[in-house]
Amino acid sequence: MVQGAAIQYNRGDGLSSNVRSPKDDEEELKAHLAILRGQSKSLKEVLSEMVDGEPTEALVEAVENRILLAQEQEESIDLEKIVESIQKMQSSWV
């Protein structure tokens, strides 16, 4: 499970679909507090909003793996671009 990732996703409100690790301890603490207060969403819920429906388990797992890789490499990724890329790849396999 992806932990400690800051996901900003709000389609249509001008926010990016950026995913990155917390920049400092304070940001990580805020993320954990939001989770404890029920103010956060699971990756599956975020993906459901992005794809306007129930994402496949394969999509959720592929996105989660890409987020984990980005965390290891201390890089930021664009979640929307990752999802589009994975969906395109999956549809070419069918």
N, C-alpha and C positions, 0 to 999 in steps of 0.2 A: 504494500500500500504506500502511496506517495504521502510523505509527511514533510512538513516544513516548507512546502512550496507555496509561494504567494501567487495566486492566480487572479488576474484581473480580467473579467470577461463581462461585458455588458453590451451586447449587440445593439447598435442604433443610438447609443448615448454618447458616442465619441470616445469611449474608453477602449483601450487596446485589448487584445486577447493574449497579453503577455504572461509568460510563466517564468518564474525565477525563484531562486532560493532567497530567504529573508536576508536583507542587507546587514542586519545587526541583531543583537540579542533582544532589543526592545521590540523590533518588528516581529521577531519569532514569538515573543511572549504575547503580543497582540493577536497573532494568528491563533495561538493555542487558546487564548481566552475566548475568541470568537467561536471556536469549535465547541468549547465547553458550554457556552451560552446558546448554542444551537443557531448561531448566526452565519454558519458556513454551509456550503453545499458539497456533496460528494462529487468526485470526478464524473461519475455516471450521470448525476443530475445536471452538471454543467454541459456535458456532451449531449444530453437529451435536448437541452435548449438550443444548442448549436445545430443539431441535425433535425430539429422539429419532430422528434419521435424517440422511440426507444433505441439506444445504440446497441449494436451487437457486443457480445462479450469480447470478441476478437478485437473490435475497435477500442474498447475500454482498455484492454490489456496492452495493445500496441501503443496507445497514447501514454499510458502509465509508464511503460518501458522507456519511451522517448523522454518523458519528464525526468525520470531517474537518471538517464544518461546525461541530460543537461545539468542536473544538479551535481553529478560527479565531475563534470567538466567546467563547473561554475559559469555556465552560460545562460543566457535568457533565450527563450524560444517564443514564437508566435503560435499559440495554440490553434488558431483558426487555420493557418497554413499547414500545420502538421496534420490536422484532421482531414483537410482537403486532399493532401498528398496520400494519406493512408487509404482514404475512400477510393481515390483514383486507382491505386495499386490493387485494392481488393476487387474492384469491379473488372479490372483487366484479367484477374485470375478466374472469374466466373465464366 
